[in-house]
Amino acid sequence: MSDATRSSQGGSAVLEIQGVTKAFGERQVLGGIDLTLREHEAIALIGASGSGKSTLLRCIDLLVEIDDGDIFLDGEVITDPSVDPVSVRRKLGFVFQAFNLFPHMKVIDNVTLGSVRAQGSGKKQAREEGRALLERFGLGGREEDMPDELSGGQQQRVALCRALAGNPRALLLDEVTSALDPELVGDVLDAVRDLKQEGMTMILATHEMSFAREVADEVAFLHEGRIIEQGSPGQILTDPNRPETQKFLRRLLAAGRI
């Protein structure tokens, strides 16, 4: 997408990633990532397992320390060592592959814990807002259940409610359907689709190409820790320029995943 197109869509930069690198030992995982996420925009990260998608999201949320480069949130650098990671995470909602719910806590307490402890919200207000979120995503009446009483799809929607409870500037979604049985994927994707229609700003790592085509404003293809091709869903998923992107999509097509 050109700068002119971005400008015409409106929206200032929420996240700016500049030259970010990360290695684990001798293994280079991110080799210089540049990416800008604007207000109300959704960017889909695609690429093979091990291409760096999850690591990039974890770097943005300061769960993984970068080796070089900078990440800005609303124009403020967040990767300086002096920055408090907790204060940054209060502004970002992260939804993990494997739900990461607290198994010993009720659904409503999973949703409200961050709001009460990190955001300083009153418990009563947090629970009211948490119940409204659960109702919105089809989980009304399940507030007092334990996570293991829910299906995988329901647990992931609880995780999404938890991420939204802090009214984040942006959502980071890491393969949110990869741990689900196929029949449970649709409900989670519907929830994310609704958020996008409401203008939520998000970066999502996904293997669901049809979903990326529908929801994303831009698609970025990662290969060996670099974004080697980026553009509109129509261009990247239908007529990619790079042979690496073409090969990746052919493999998905052969596997029946497109």
matplotlib code that plots the C-alpha trace (Angstrom):
import matplotlib.pyplot as plt

x = [0.0, 1.4, 1.9, -0.7, -3.2, -2.4, -2.9, -6.2, -7.4, -6.6, -5.3, -2.0, 0.7, -0.1, 2.9, 6.1, 8.7, 12.1, 15.0, 14.2, 16.5, 16.4, 18.6, 18.5, 22.0, 23.4, 19.9, 18.8, 15.0, 14.3, 16.7, 15.6, 11.8, 10.2, 6.5, 3.9, 0.5, -2.0, -5.2, -8.0, -5.8, -5.3, -2.1, -1.9, 1.5, 1.9, 4.7, 5.9, 6.4, 9.7, 9.6, 9.4, 5.8, 5.3, 8.6, 7.8, 4.5, 6.3, 8.9, 6.2, 4.6, 8.1, 7.9, 11.1, 13.9, 15.1, 18.7, 18.6, 16.2, 13.3, 9.6, 7.3, 3.8, 1.9, 5.2, 7.0, 9.9, 9.0, 12.1, 14.4, 15.6, 14.3, 10.7, 8.5, 7.2, 4.1, 3.0, 3.4, 1.4, -1.4, -1.9, -1.7, -3.9, -2.2, -4.1, -1.9, -2.2, -2.8, -5.3, -3.0, -6.0, -5.5, -7.0, -7.7, -9.7, -13.2, -13.9, -14.9, -11.8, -9.6, -11.2, -10.9, -7.6, -5.6, -8.1, -8.1, -4.4, -2.7, -5.3, -6.4, -10.1, -12.5, -13.5, -17.2, -16.7, -14.3, -16.7, -19.6, -17.4, -16.2, -19.7, -20.6, -17.7, -18.5, -22.1, -21.0, -18.9, -21.5, -20.4, -23.1, -24.0, -20.5, -18.9, -18.7, -17.4, -13.8, -11.8, -11.8, -15.6, -15.4, -14.6, -11.3, -13.2, -14.9, -11.6, -10.1, -13.0, -12.5, -8.8, -10.0, -12.3, -9.4, -7.3, -10.1, -10.8, -8.0, -9.3, -6.0, -4.6, -4.0, -4.5, -1.8, -3.2, -0.8, -2.3, -5.4, -7.1, -4.1, -4.8, -8.5, -10.4, -11.6, -15.3, -14.4, -12.4, -15.3, -16.6, -13.2, -12.7, -16.2, -15.3, -12.1, -14.0, -16.5, -13.7, -12.2, -15.6, -15.7, -12.3, -10.0, -6.3, -4.6, -1.7, -2.5, -0.3, -2.3, -2.4, -6.0, -5.5, -9.2, -9.5, -6.5, -7.9, -11.2, -10.0, -6.6, -5.8, -2.3, -0.6, 3.1, 4.9, 7.8, 10.6, 13.5, 13.0, 12.4, 9.4, 10.2, 6.8, 4.0, 0.9, -2.9, -4.4, -5.5, -2.0, 0.0, -2.5, -3.4, -0.5, 2.6, 5.9, 8.4, 9.1, 9.2, 5.7, 4.5, 6.0, 4.5, 1.0, 1.3, 2.1, -1.0, -3.1, -1.9, -2.8, -6.3, -5.7, -6.6]
y = [0.0, 3.4, 6.3, 8.1, 5.3, 5.2, 8.9, 8.8, 6.2, 8.5, 7.4, 8.1, 5.6, 3.5, 1.2, 1.8, -0.9, 0.2, -2.1, -4.6, -7.6, -10.6, -13.7, -16.6, -17.7, -18.2, -18.3, -15.1, -14.9, -11.3, -9.8, -6.2, -5.6, -2.4, -2.1, 0.6, -0.1, 2.8, 3.7, 1.3, -0.8, -4.6, -6.1, -9.9, -11.5, -14.6, -17.0, -20.5, -21.7, -20.3, -17.3, -14.9, -14.0, -14.9, -13.5, -10.2, -9.9, -10.8, -8.2, -5.6, -6.6, -6.5, -10.2, -10.7, -8.1, -7.0, -6.8, -3.8, -1.3, 0.6, 0.1, 3.2, 3.2, 6.4, 8.1, 7.1, 4.6, 1.6, -0.5, 1.8, -0.1, 2.7, 2.0, 0.0, -3.0, -3.3, 0.2, -0.7, -3.9, -2.0, -0.3, -3.5, -6.5, -9.8, -13.0, -16.1, -19.4, -21.5, -19.2, -18.8, -18.6, -19.1, -22.6, -22.0, -18.8, -18.4, -16.9, -13.5, -13.3, -14.2, -11.4, -8.7, -9.6, -7.2, -4.4, -4.6, -5.1, -3.3, -0.7, 0.1, -0.3, -0.9, -4.5, -3.8, -1.7, -4.2, -7.1, -5.2, -4.4, -8.0, -9.4, -7.1, -8.3, -11.9, -11.3, -9.5, -12.5, -15.2, -16.1, -14.7, -17.0, -18.6, -16.0, -18.3, -21.3, -22.6, -22.6, -26.4, -26.3, -24.4, -25.6, -24.4, -21.9, -20.5, -20.3, -18.3, -15.9, -15.5, -14.7, -12.1, -10.6, -10.4, -8.6, -6.1, -5.4, -2.9, -0.9, -1.4, 0.8, -2.3, -6.0, -8.5, -11.8, -14.8, -17.6, -17.5, -20.4, -22.8, -24.7, -25.1, -28.0, -27.0, -26.8, -24.2, -21.9, -20.0, -18.5, -17.0, -15.7, -14.2, -12.4, -10.9, -10.0, -8.0, -6.2, -5.2, -3.9, -1.7, -0.2, -2.1, -1.6, -5.0, -7.1, -10.8, -13.6, -16.2, -19.3, -18.6, -17.0, -16.5, -14.7, -12.6, -11.7, -10.6, -8.8, -7.4, -4.0, -5.2, -8.5, -8.9, -12.1, -13.1, -15.3, -16.2, -13.3, -10.6, -9.0, -9.7, -8.7, -6.5, -5.1, -5.5, -8.9, -9.1, -8.5, -10.7, -13.6, -13.6, -12.3, -12.2, -11.0, -12.9, -16.6, -17.3, -16.0, -18.0, -21.2, -20.7, -20.1, -23.1, -25.3, -24.0, -24.5, -28.1, -28.7, -27.4, -24.4, -21.7]
z = [0.0, -1.0, 1.4, -0.5, -0.1, 3.7, 3.9, 2.1, 4.6, 7.5, 10.8, 12.5, 13.2, 16.3, 16.1, 14.2, 14.0, 12.6, 11.9, 14.6, 14.9, 17.2, 17.5, 19.9, 20.2, 16.7, 15.2, 13.6, 14.0, 13.0, 10.5, 10.3, 10.4, 9.3, 9.7, 10.4, 11.8, 11.5, 13.4, 12.6, 10.3, 10.4, 9.1, 8.6, 9.1, 7.0, 6.5, 7.3, 10.9, 12.1, 9.9, 12.8, 13.1, 16.8, 17.8, 16.2, 18.1, 21.4, 20.7, 20.2, 23.6, 25.2, 26.1, 24.1, 24.2, 20.8, 19.9, 17.7, 16.2, 17.8, 18.3, 18.8, 20.3, 19.5, 18.7, 21.9, 21.9, 24.0, 23.5, 25.5, 28.6, 30.8, 29.7, 32.1, 30.1, 32.3, 31.3, 27.7, 28.0, 29.6, 26.2, 24.1, 24.0, 23.3, 22.4, 22.4, 20.5, 23.5, 25.3, 28.5, 30.8, 34.5, 35.0, 38.7, 38.1, 37.0, 33.5, 34.8, 37.0, 34.0, 32.0, 34.8, 36.5, 34.3, 34.5, 38.3, 38.9, 36.0, 35.1, 38.6, 37.8, 40.6, 40.9, 40.5, 37.4, 36.0, 36.5, 34.9, 31.9, 31.8, 31.8, 29.0, 26.9, 27.6, 26.6, 23.4, 22.3, 23.0, 26.5, 28.6, 31.5, 31.6, 33.9, 36.9, 34.9, 35.1, 31.8, 31.6, 31.4, 28.1, 24.6, 23.0, 20.9, 24.0, 25.9, 23.0, 23.1, 26.8, 26.0, 23.5, 26.1, 28.5, 25.9, 25.2, 28.8, 29.1, 26.0, 24.2, 21.5, 19.4, 19.5, 18.8, 17.7, 17.5, 15.5, 17.6, 15.8, 15.5, 18.7, 17.9, 16.3, 12.8, 13.8, 16.5, 14.3, 12.8, 16.1, 16.9, 13.4, 13.6, 16.8, 15.2, 12.1, 14.2, 15.9, 12.6, 11.4, 14.5, 13.7, 16.1, 15.2, 15.0, 13.9, 13.4, 12.6, 10.8, 8.5, 7.6, 4.1, 3.3, 6.6, 5.9, 2.5, 4.1, 7.2, 6.6, 5.0, 4.3, 4.2, 5.1, 4.1, 6.4, 5.2, 7.3, 9.7, 7.1, 5.5, 1.8, 0.4, 1.6, 0.0, -0.3, 0.3, -3.3, -4.5, -2.1, -2.0, -5.6, -7.6, -5.4, -6.9, -4.9, -5.7, -1.9, -1.5, -4.5, -3.2, 0.3, -1.2, -3.5, -0.5, 1.3, -1.8, -2.1, 1.5, 1.0, 3.3, 0.8]

ax = plt.figure().add_subplot(projection="3d")
ax.plot(x, y, z, "-o")
ax.set_aspect("equal")
plt.show()
